[in-house]
Amino acid sequence: MGRWEPNALERLQDAAMQLFQERGYDRTTVEEIAARAGLTERTFFRYFADKREVLFSRSKELEALIVNAIADAPKEMAPIDVVAAALEALSPGFEERRAHAAKRQPLILAHAELRERELIKLASLASAMAESLRGRGVEKTVANLVAEAGIAIFKSAFERWVEDTKKHELAHHVRVALAELRLITAGASVAPSSPLPTRKVPRRSRSTSR
């Protein structure tokens, strides 16, 4: 059994991001990442299949959070509102990693293999969202369409959030993107984004035992 290393995952992530910034993504090797973290290559491969996965290590965690939020949403909510609320629920976790996201995004955009990997991750997320919506009784084709709309909302919101000099939360940009999507589908023109009021989410009524 290998020796346990404290905070190995975080150390590898920090080391990789430092090296990607210093040397460039293409010139950085797994060996260098492990050495910078004070760990072995064997330890690296316990956590990541390759260096690309360092930049996508939270994908499954985010997918689980969204799927659970969709499943737990009040029954009376419309499917698109369920998905938007699930995306808004990610906001606190994203705020904790805003600086990391600001460094990560240019790397993704600059490398075709990373853009391809991100598309694969988003496709997986869309499938998981659609499955969770179907579990709520949403018809298959509608669930698929809403899930794809949710991905579009997330991509728009995330890109704006990363570039937002006013530091609005991700939830704010999700609401803006959803409002713009509603305008577009209604055939209206979209004006420049402006702050929107927080959407009120209906709560389940609690049954009382007698």
N, C-alpha and C positions, 0 to 999 in steps of 0.2 A: 504494500500500500504506500502511495506517495506521501511525502511529508506535507502536512497542512500549512498553508501560507496565509497569514492574516491579510484581509482586504486585497486578495490577489486580483479579483475582477476589477476593482476600482483602480488599482495600481497599473494594470495593463491598459485600461482605457485611457488613463491620464498620460501614460508614457507614449502610447500610440498617437494621441492627439498632439503632444509636444513634438514628436518626430515628424508627423505629417506637416506641421507648421514650419518646422526648421528645415527639413530636407526635401519635402514634397512627398506626396503619397506614393508615386511610382518608385522612388528611390529608397523608400523605407522597407526594411525586411522584418520578418517575424523575429529573427535572431536579435535584431537591434531593439525591437520593442521589448522583448523579454529581458534583455540585458539592462535597458534603461529602467525597467520596473524592478530590477534585482531578483528576477525569477528565471526559470529555465524555459526552453522552448516547449518541453513536455507539459509544463504547467499552462503555457499559452493555449495549447491545443486541447486542454481539458475544458476550456471555456469557449473557444472560437474555432470554427473550421478553417478559417483563413483570415487575413488581415482586413478584408472587406467587412467581415461580420462584426468587427469592433465598432463600426459606425452604425450597426443595426441591432445592437445587443438588446435593446428594449422593445423590439417589435412584438414579440410574443406577450410581453407584459402589457403593452398598450392594447393589443388585440383582446386580451382577456378582460381588461377594464371596460372596454367599449361593449363587448358582448354581454358582460354581466349587467352593465347599466341599461342596455336595451331590454334584457330579460326582466329587469326589476322595475321598469317604467310603468306608470299607471296605465291601466287597460284603455282608458278613454282617450289617450293621446293619439294623434294622427302619426302614422309611420315616420314621416319626414321630421316631425317635431321630436319624436323619440330618438332618432339618430342625432339630431342637432344637440339635444340635451346630453346625450352620451358623449359627444365630442366636447361640449362645454365642461363636462366633469373631469376632463383631462387637464384642465387649466392649471390647477395648483402644482401638479407634478412638472409641467412644462416650465412654470415660472422658476422652479428650483434649478433648472438646467438651461436658462436663457443664454448664458455666456457660452456654454458648450454648443448649443444649437447654432449660435452666430458663427462659430468656427467651423462647424460641421457642414453647414449648407453650401458654402463656396466649394468645398471639396467634392460634394456630390455633383454639383452643377458642372464642375470642371473635368469630370472623368466619365466617359461613356459606360464603363463597366459598373460604376457606382450608380449611375442613373438607371441602368438596366436592373440592378439589384433592388433599387427602391421601387421600381414599377412592379417587380415580382412581389415585394412585401405588401404593396398597396392592393394588388390583386388578391392576395391571400386575405387581407383585411376585409375587402369588399365581399368575398365569399363568406367569411365568418359573420359579417353583419347581416347579410341576406339570410343565412341559416337561422340566426337569432330572431330575425323578423318573422320568418316562417313559423318559428316556434311560438310566436304570439298570435298565429292564425292569419298572418298576412299572405295573400295569394302569391305564388311563386314569382310570376313575372313582375308584379308590383314590388315585391321584396327586392328583386334583383335591380330594378330601376331605382328604387329609393337608396339602396346601398351604393350604387354608382354615383348618385347625386350626393350622397354623404361624403364620398371620397373627393368629389369636386369641391365641396364646401371645405373639407379639411385642408386640401392642398392650397386653396385660395387663402384661407385663414392663416395657415402656417407661414406661407410666404410673406404675408403682410406683417405677421407677428414678429418674424425674424428681423424685418427691416424697420419696424416701428420705433422711431426715435422718441415718441411720447410714452413708450413702455406700457401700452394698453395690454391687458391680459389676453390670452388666447381666446377665452370665452367671448370677449368683446368682438373679436374678428370673426368668430363663428357666427355670431348674431348678424353682423354686417353682411357676410357672405350669404347667409340664408335669406335675408331680406332682399338682397340683389337677385338671388335665384327666383324668388317669388315674383319680382318685378319683371324679370326676363320672360318667365313662362306665361305671365299675364300680357305680354306684348308691349310692356312699357319700356321707355329708355331708362338707363341707370345713371344717376347723377354721382359725382364724386362721393366717396364714403364719408359719412358723418356719424357721430356717436348715436347709438340707438338705445332705447330703454331696455332694461333687463326684462326678458320674457318670463312671465310667471308660469311655473310648472305646476299643474294640478297635482294634488296629493291624494293618495288613496284614503278613503274613509275607513276608519277602524271599526270593526264589529265589536260589540260589547257582549261579554258572556253573561248569562243570567243564572 
